[in-house]
Amino acid sequence: MDLTPATREEMAQVLRGATADRRVVDVRGGGLHAHRGWPFTPDDVIHTGGLCRVVDHLPDDMTITVEGGVTVGQVQEAAAAHRQGWPQAPAQPDATVGGVLAAAASGRRRLRFGPVRDSLLEVVVATGDGRIVKGGGRTVKTVTGYDLPRLLTGSLGTLGVIVQATVRLWPLPMAEQWFTATGDDDHMLALAQEVLSALHRPTAVILRPGALHVCLTGVPGDVVAPPGMAPGHEPAEPVGAGTVEAGVPPAALPALVRRLAEDGRGYEAWMGTGVCLVAVESAAQVAAVRDLAMLHGGHAQVVDGDHALRADPFGPVPAGADIMRRIRESFDPAGIMCPGRFAAREAVPA
Amino acid sequence: MTTAAAELADGLRQILGADRLLMGDLARNLYSHDGSIVGGDCGMVALPETTDEVAACMRLAHQAGVEVTPRGSGTGLTGGAVPLDGGLVISLARMREMEPVDVANSCVWVQPGVLNLDVSTAVAHLGLHYAPDPSSQQACSIGGNVGTNAGGPHCLAYGVTVQHVLAVELVRPDGTVQVLGGVAPDAPGYDLRGVVVGAEGTVGVVTRVLLRLTPLPPDVRTMLLDFTSVADASAVVQAIIAEGVIPAALEMMDRNMTLAVEEFVHAGLPTDAAALLLVEVDGTPAEVDTGTAVVQRVAARHGVRTVRVAQDEDERALLWKARKTAFGAVARVKPSYYLHDCVVPRTRLVEIMEVIAEITEREGVMCLNVFHAGDGNLHPIIALDRSDPDETERAMRAGDQIVRACVAMGGTLSGEHGIGVEKRDYMPLVFDEDDLQAQACVRRAFDPDGRMNPDKVLPTGTRCGEVGLADTQVPEGTWI
């Protein structure tokens, strides 16, 4: 059944009911991060589109509080009216705030502005068993209590539904520009490393097969084309049958990229951060990318793909899996919330 | 001593040797205190030097069912490292090793007893630093910083401790050792690392920390601005940020504090000013020039008397010394102090400063203010003589009213010091029962027996309720 609760209380009520009836729930925001985890069949799909209000926007304090179904585009638009923005968010205007946070989907500017989890100040979640729980605080700095915002970021809907979030905004930069260069892979890799070592805090250094895209942010005098590059545009989001996100130590990215290039794989490496998106077409390719990432001390998870690609979406059981299980049990005692997206689940049933 | 305690002591002595297990009255008394005015009851103190020793101590405590309180340098201001029920204190002060810096990934593993400032000093030659810089950074330890998710003046632009900790090695309450997080970003599963940082020693003992190191800015400028009213200074704080400039640091000091500090540091501070702002902008030379121009323009608009720009590194260091020794300077006024570190939205600064002045005047106590104005993180310091019970009582009352006023303005209890014992019972001001219960459950997930630094952070009586269903298994047929 498809459900679209209109308020957080309705959301909690729906989840209470689902827990009582042991109905497996999938949560859907903009649908941009939905194809993750082990495939599972939900009894109910709960949409967050009814939670679409901007609750409180305080431009002078540079915070905005929105319901979980508000889109990234709406936040950016509201913020831009005051020359502010949410630089940690991905460039996906139709993604919802709740979805972006649940997926810990950081934007390409994380090299300068950090991951999206660092921008979340307060979170309100409707737990799997239908309680409304708040964590964090709306001030730009708080160490009051356990860090539920960080726990919820990246929880992929397995603890509950993010019904409200307060994020920190930043001033829009005085100047920002993307620059592009094209050429053979070795040359582009060398250029990327040059940009990283020569410039103070570049905003994004994005390497793709045969092309380098660099974003610079700051005062006009600093936003000038790095040697060998020309003004360009932010590259389009990669599209393909499937995408694996590999995370490796930043210094291992060049080696990873070289191997991917040798194998003729499509990729988008966020140089300096350790993040690399890799296009995959089969479960065997997922495994190969993961092996490569693990060889460099990293990991890899499928962030978009059909059922066949998601036979092993997360890789080895994470450290602290028993802690994760107990946390999940306390938020979602019936285990109804997006069960396929819980990376620390016991074992795959035969 | 109970038999269980005596057996624990025997076991610990075998692991550590007699000289690294402290049980004398002096030691037990010392370790019953931290930088706050909270006093506790310490049973014995273990001084391990390795992760293996900590794990062995934890296994013994687990078997004996004894409560454990981890401790760093003991500079905390909320009683977080103070044992309350005669349990075991594990001091990490002797674990002071730094591993070689991973230059390529700009990070370094350190043991928790390493002092905050020593990290930056050790990596400066590589053009790097460790960004969080609590004012106590010469004395406070990385382990303590992790426990409280410590801040500091430069967290305005750079972020607090959790944003600079890539991984922690955690000895869990049963003595098992686990690394949570890593240099590779965004591992699958929940961000347990993010929960451990700021958990105030209630989830285990952190025995190694992987710190992210940040490049030193190519250029930096430090300015001291003085004003004849607190309202003008607060308006400048707001206006600088409204102009789109996030300074590296933006600190305020009121007249009482300026007087105390100047007498101590002799930095040439204008002691007749109502409020001083210490503003630092950093980045590329162009960013610094632009930021400086904005600060000066905005300050002029709000009646700044003088703008003193540090001319060299020595002068910059002197201005920062004035700021960072402020707490110590209070000793020139009264032997002790009591402070809160609540946060208000930056836009309410003028209002809260007026309210604090009213409260402290009404209670007849002296208040000195020095704080992180840029992020609204207050430090109203009430100077007191604890041998005067009446003054102590009035100081406590004033502190209580200040906390409530901050929360009423949309603020929160702590910006960087943590909750500990001292602010524990204020938690219901900002969280309801469901919120607190959820936090208790997160804590219990790490420490099912509730032996780690008990009675801290959450108000007494907060329990992870019986939310579990009889059958928590996913129903059959859920999976495809």
Chai-1 contact restraints between the chains, C-beta under 6 A:
chainA,res_idxA,chainB,res_idxB,connection_type,confidence,min_distance_angstrom,max_distance_angstrom,comment,restraint_id
A,R22,B,P475,contact,1.0,0.0,6.0,A-B,restraint_1
A,V24,B,T478,contact,1.0,0.0,6.0,A-B,restraint_2
A,P39,B,I480,contact,1.0,0.0,6.0,A-B,restraint_3
A,T41,B,I480,contact,1.0,0.0,6.0,A-B,restraint_4
A,D60,B,T347,contact,1.0,0.0,6.0,A-B,restraint_5
A,D61,B,P345,contact,1.0,0.0,6.0,A-B,restraint_6
A,D61,B,R346,contact,1.0,0.0,6.0,A-B,restraint_7
A,D61,B,T347,contact,1.0,0.0,6.0,A-B,restraint_8
A,D118,B,Q163,contact,1.0,0.0,6.0,A-B,restraint_9
A,R131,B,D434,contact,1.0,0.0,6.0,A-B,restraint_10
A,V133,B,D434,contact,1.0,0.0,6.0,A-B,restraint_11
A,V133,B,D435,contact,1.0,0.0,6.0,A-B,restraint_12
A,V133,B,A438,contact,1.0,0.0,6.0,A-B,restraint_13
A,K134,B,D435,contact,1.0,0.0,6.0,A-B,restraint_14
A,G137,B,T412,contact,1.0,0.0,6.0,A-B,restraint_15
A,T139,B,V343,contact,1.0,0.0,6.0,A-B,restraint_16
A,T139,B,G376,contact,1.0,0.0,6.0,A-B,restraint_17
A,T139,B,G411,contact,1.0,0.0,6.0,A-B,restraint_18
A,T139,B,T412,contact,1.0,0.0,6.0,A-B,restraint_19
A,V140,B,D375,contact,1.0,0.0,6.0,A-B,restraint_20
A,K141,B,V343,contact,1.0,0.0,6.0,A-B,restraint_21
A,K141,B,D375,contact,1.0,0.0,6.0,A-B,restraint_22
A,K141,B,N377,contact,1.0,0.0,6.0,A-B,restraint_23
A,K141,B,G415,contact,1.0,0.0,6.0,A-B,restraint_24
A,T142,B,T412,contact,1.0,0.0,6.0,A-B,restraint_25
A,V143,B,N149,contact,1.0,0.0,6.0,A-B,restraint_26
A,V143,B,G198,contact,1.0,0.0,6.0,A-B,restraint_27
A,V143,B,S414,contact,1.0,0.0,6.0,A-B,restraint_28
A,V143,B,E416,contact,1.0,0.0,6.0,A-B,restraint_29
A,V143,B,G418,contact,1.0,0.0,6.0,A-B,restraint_30
A,T144,B,T412,contact,1.0,0.0,6.0,A-B,restraint_31
A,T144,B,L413,contact,1.0,0.0,6.0,A-B,restraint_32
A,T144,B,S414,contact,1.0,0.0,6.0,A-B,restraint_33
A,G145,B,Q439,contact,1.0,0.0,6.0,A-B,restraint_34
A,Y146,B,Q439,contact,1.0,0.0,6.0,A-B,restraint_35
A,Y146,B,V442,contact,1.0,0.0,6.0,A-B,restraint_36
A,D147,B,G194,contact,1.0,0.0,6.0,A-B,restraint_37
A,D147,B,V195,contact,1.0,0.0,6.0,A-B,restraint_38
A,D147,B,G198,contact,1.0,0.0,6.0,A-B,restraint_39
A,R150,B,D191,contact,1.0,0.0,6.0,A-B,restraint_40
A,R150,B,G194,contact,1.0,0.0,6.0,A-B,restraint_41
A,L151,B,Y190,contact,1.0,0.0,6.0,A-B,restraint_42
A,L151,B,V195,contact,1.0,0.0,6.0,A-B,restraint_43
A,G154,B,D191,contact,1.0,0.0,6.0,A-B,restraint_44
A,P171,B,G244,contact,1.0,0.0,6.0,A-B,restraint_45
A,H200,B,P218,contact,1.0,0.0,6.0,A-B,restraint_46
A,H200,B,T284,contact,1.0,0.0,6.0,A-B,restraint_47
A,G218,B,E287,contact,1.0,0.0,6.0,A-B,restraint_48
A,V219,B,A286,contact,1.0,0.0,6.0,A-B,restraint_49
A,V219,B,E287,contact,1.0,0.0,6.0,A-B,restraint_50
A,V219,B,T290,contact,1.0,0.0,6.0,A-B,restraint_51
A,G221,B,A286,contact,1.0,0.0,6.0,A-B,restraint_52
A,D222,B,T284,contact,1.0,0.0,6.0,A-B,restraint_53
A,D222,B,A286,contact,1.0,0.0,6.0,A-B,restraint_54
A,G247,B,A184,contact,1.0,0.0,6.0,A-B,restraint_55
A,G247,B,P185,contact,1.0,0.0,6.0,A-B,restraint_56
A,G247,B,D186,contact,1.0,0.0,6.0,A-B,restraint_57
A,V248,B,A184,contact,1.0,0.0,6.0,A-B,restraint_58
A,P249,B,N105,contact,1.0,0.0,6.0,A-B,restraint_59
A,P249,B,V183,contact,1.0,0.0,6.0,A-B,restraint_60
A,P249,B,A184,contact,1.0,0.0,6.0,A-B,restraint_61
A,P250,B,N105,contact,1.0,0.0,6.0,A-B,restraint_62
A,A251,B,A104,contact,1.0,0.0,6.0,A-B,restraint_63
A,A251,B,N105,contact,1.0,0.0,6.0,A-B,restraint_64
A,G274,B,A184,contact,1.0,0.0,6.0,A-B,restraint_65
A,G274,B,P185,contact,1.0,0.0,6.0,A-B,restraint_66
A,V275,B,P185,contact,1.0,0.0,6.0,A-B,restraint_67
A,G298,B,A184,contact,1.0,0.0,6.0,A-B,restraint_68
A,H299,B,A187,contact,1.0,0.0,6.0,A-B,restraint_69
A,Q301,B,P188,contact,1.0,0.0,6.0,A-B,restraint_70
A,F314,B,P188,contact,1.0,0.0,6.0,A-B,restraint_71
A,P318,B,P188,contact,1.0,0.0,6.0,A-B,restraint_72
A,P318,B,G189,contact,1.0,0.0,6.0,A-B,restraint_73
A,A319,B,Q178,contact,1.0,0.0,6.0,A-B,restraint_74
A,A319,B,L180,contact,1.0,0.0,6.0,A-B,restraint_75
A,G320,B,Q178,contact,1.0,0.0,6.0,A-B,restraint_76
A,G320,B,L180,contact,1.0,0.0,6.0,A-B,restraint_77
A,G320,B,L192,contact,1.0,0.0,6.0,A-B,restraint_78
A,I323,B,A445,contact,1.0,0.0,6.0,A-B,restraint_79
A,I323,B,F446,contact,1.0,0.0,6.0,A-B,restraint_80
A,M324,B,G189,contact,1.0,0.0,6.0,A-B,restraint_81
A,M324,B,Y190,contact,1.0,0.0,6.0,A-B,restraint_82
A,R326,B,A445,contact,1.0,0.0,6.0,A-B,restraint_83
A,I327,B,V442,contact,1.0,0.0,6.0,A-B,restraint_84
A,I327,B,A445,contact,1.0,0.0,6.0,A-B,restraint_85
A,E329,B,G468,contact,1.0,0.0,6.0,A-B,restraint_86
A,E329,B,T472,contact,1.0,0.0,6.0,A-B,restraint_87
A,S330,B,C441,contact,1.0,0.0,6.0,A-B,restraint_88
A,S330,B,V467,contact,1.0,0.0,6.0,A-B,restraint_89
A,P333,B,V467,contact,1.0,0.0,6.0,A-B,restraint_90
A,P333,B,G468,contact,1.0,0.0,6.0,A-B,restraint_91
A,P333,B,L469,contact,1.0,0.0,6.0,A-B,restraint_92
A,P333,B,T472,contact,1.0,0.0,6.0,A-B,restraint_93
A,A334,B,L469,contact,1.0,0.0,6.0,A-B,restraint_94
A,G335,B,V474,contact,1.0,0.0,6.0,A-B,restraint_95
A,P339,B,V474,contact,1.0,0.0,6.0,A-B,restraint_96
A,P339,B,T478,contact,1.0,0.0,6.0,A-B,restraint_97
A,A343,B,P188,contact,1.0,0.0,6.0,A-B,restraint_98
A,A343,B,G189,contact,1.0,0.0,6.0,A-B,restraint_99
A,A344,B,G189,contact,1.0,0.0,6.0,A-B,restraint_100
A,P349,B,W479,contact,1.0,0.0,6.0,A-B,restraint_101
